[in-house]
Amino acid sequence: MTVAPDGVREQGRQPAHTPGVDATALIVTYNSAADVGTLLEMLPAAAGSRRLRVIVLDNASVDHTESVVATFPEVEFVKVGWNAGYSGAINVGRRLIDSGSRATVILNPDVVPAPGSIQALLEALERPGVGAAVPRYAEPDGHAFPSLRREPSVGRALFDGLLGAHWPGRPAPLSEIVWDPEVYRRPGPAAWATGAVLAIAGTADRAVGAWDDARFFLYCEETDIARRLRAAGYVVWYEPRAEVAHRGGGSGTGDALVALNAVNRIRYYRKYHGRIATAAFRAAVMLGEVMRVRRSANRSALRALVRPGTWGSLPGGIRGIAPATTHHEE
């Protein structure tokens, strides 16, 4: 099923009422023909006994993504009509979901969920107080990819920039990344996690509202939505029974995206902190790029961080430069 661009703009079509559906899966694609077919093939086994409504939200792909999705007649293909970014496409999808929906599962097109993984995430959402659930990302050798994160801080940005993956056992205040492999063996709460797969309870989604597509075209949108969920009193839950593989790069690669990632870290921090704290955080992030300046991508990121006036030329255009509206420390 294909929806024309006008069908998802402000007037929108009416959200579909889908009785008996346990969750809606939103898959954001952008030139994803090489990946999305495998994901769609794996989704039924990943959902287990849970029934999914599947919507592919396409950000103006110019490859044959649509023809791949067309081979799955039960999947809805929605043409966003332009490249709205990850948050923007998710917001389009949210408007197509019944207001009584029990849960939403957001997926990158380049993930491969193991059998039962989506069901495990949906079961985690049934725990009291849990608003979102995130999976275990399996490396090719079977080890867990360090996907769990702590809230960004100046100290964490500084030590991550200086040390990278060295001294993974360093104290929690010295790294945004949760490195301890023992943590990945057991379920529990997390601040936030890599956002390639994220399940959100319907009540929690309605409580926090739309994703911040004004600031976050791509990158840091999951950091922001997790913080807003926690501020609303919900827990973000890590569920290791839900295992996925993630190829990465499904949204594209290149120096400009590395620069956007660095810039969006500043945009996120600025959204919740004052001017002085944000300046310190930006300096810490810049130091990390200086430490890796031999790489072309890091040089691009450093140039962008030094010259905020160029941020509008990064992917996503001028979005993301809205001034901070909230100033408080966590």
C-alpha positions, -999 to 999 in steps of 0.1 A, spaced: 0 0 0 15 34 -10 4 67 4 10 99 -17 30 127 -1 0 149 4 -15 122 25 10 127 53 14 165 54 -4 186 80 -39 178 69 -29 141 71 -51 111 66 -70 97 95 -51 73 117 -60 37 109 -79 18 135 -63 -17 135 -81 -39 161 -61 -68 174 -27 -52 167 -3 -53 195 21 -27 182 29 -6 151 64 -9 136 77 23 121 107 18 97 124 50 84 141 44 50 164 65 29 178 47 -1 175 15 19 168 -11 -8 198 -31 2 186 -36 37 149 -32 42 139 -64 26 158 -85 51 143 -66 80 108 -71 66 114 -108 62 126 -112 98 99 -91 114 72 -119 117 96 -142 136 109 -114 157 73 -104 167 66 -140 179 30 -142 191 25 -104 188 7 -89 159 24 -60 142 11 -33 118 42 -23 97 46 11 82 77 20 61 82 58 61 104 67 31 124 99 30 125 105 -7 146 75 -17 159 75 -52 168 38 -53 144 9 -55 133 9 -19 97 12 -28 98 -18 -52 114 -39 -25 87 -30 0 60 -37 -26 69 -74 -24 55 -74 11 18 -66 4 9 -64 41 34 -36 47 22 1 43 46 23 23 43 59 31 61 85 9 70 113 33 76 135 2 110 149 11 139 140 33 124 148 67 152 132 87 147 104 112 127 124 138 106 141 111 97 107 95 89 93 129 65 122 135 48 115 102 43 79 113 30 89 148 2 108 131 -9 76 113 -12 55 144 -44 50 163 -46 71 195 -53 39 214 -22 21 201 -6 0 227 30 4 216 53 16 188 85 -1 177 109 22 158 135 5 136 164 14 113 161 -5 80 196 -20 85 188 -40 116 182 -78 117 161 -87 147 165 -122 161 134 -144 165 113 -133 195 133 -101 199 104 -77 192 81 -98 214 107 -95 242 107 -57 239 69 -55 240 69 -78 271 94 -54 287 70 -25 281 45 -44 303 67 -40 334 53 -13 358 67 21 350 86 11 318 80 36 290 105 24 265 126 -7 259 159 -12 240 176 -44 228 210 -60 230 230 -54 199 251 -85 190 285 -81 174 295 -107 147 315 -126 173 284 -128 196 296 -102 221 273 -73 230 280 -40 213 283 -13 240 250 4 231 239 17 266 246 53 274 246 77 304 234 112 303 260 135 286 281 157 308 312 178 304 334 153 323 321 124 303 327 142 270 362 152 281 373 117 292 356 100 262 374 124 239 408 117 256 405 80 262 380 66 236 377 29 242 408 28 263 403 20 300 367 7 295 365 0 333 368 37 342 342 50 367 308 60 354 314 98 357 342 94 332 323 79 303 290 83 286 293 48 272 285 18 295 315 -4 288 311 -31 315 301 -64 297 284 -77 328 257 -49 325 248 -63 290 240 -97 305 211 -86 327 180 -65 321 176 -32 339 171 5 335 193 27 313 195 65 307 194 59 269 208 37 243 217 35 206 184 42 188 184 17 159 156 -2 177 133 14 203 100 2 216 78 28 232 46 22 252 16 40 237 8 58 270 44 70 272 45 81 236 14 102 241 28 117 273 60 130 257 45 139 223 63 145 190 100 140 185 121 171 183 126 173 145 134 210 147 167 203 163 175 167 154 174 158 118 196 128 126 215 118 157 207 126 193 170 123 187 170 91 208 190 109 236 164 136 237 133 113 236 148 91 264 154 122 286 119 134 280 105 99 289 126 99 322 114 135 330 78 122 326 84 95 351 90 66 328 119 41 328 139 32 298 145 -6 301 174 -26 286 162 -61 276 190 -85 266 165 -112 256 158 -89 226 188 -94 204 194 -76 171 223 -72 146 229 -38 133 250 -32 102 252 6 106 254 32 80 219 26 68 212 63 69 243 71 49 280 77 57 304 105 51 322 134 67 291 156 68 272 131 89 301 127 113 301 165 116 263 165 121 267 139 149 292 162 167 271 193 162 239 176 174 256 167 206 260 204 212 224 211 202 212 185 226 233 198 255 223 234 248 186 224 249 188 215 286 217 236 299 228 272 302 253 291 280 284 286 302 278 248 307 272 244 270 304 263 261 324 239 284 307 209 268 314 221 233 351 226 243 352 190 256 337 177 224 361 197 203 391 183 222 379 148 212 379 158 176 414 174 179 426 140 193 415 124 161 423 152 137 443 129 113 410 115 101 391 134 74 357 130 92 370 143 125 385 173 107 351 180 92 335 177 126 361 201 142 356 227 115 318 226 121 322 229 158 345 259 155 321 276 131 285 274 143 275 297 114 280 267 91 257 244 109 228 252 85 248 237 57 249 203 73 224 176 64 189 187 75 195 223 66 187 250 91 167 227 114 182 223 148 193 259 154 163 268 176 175 285 208 174 266 240 140 267 258 149 249 289 179 256 312 184 232 341 210 207 352 202 170 356 
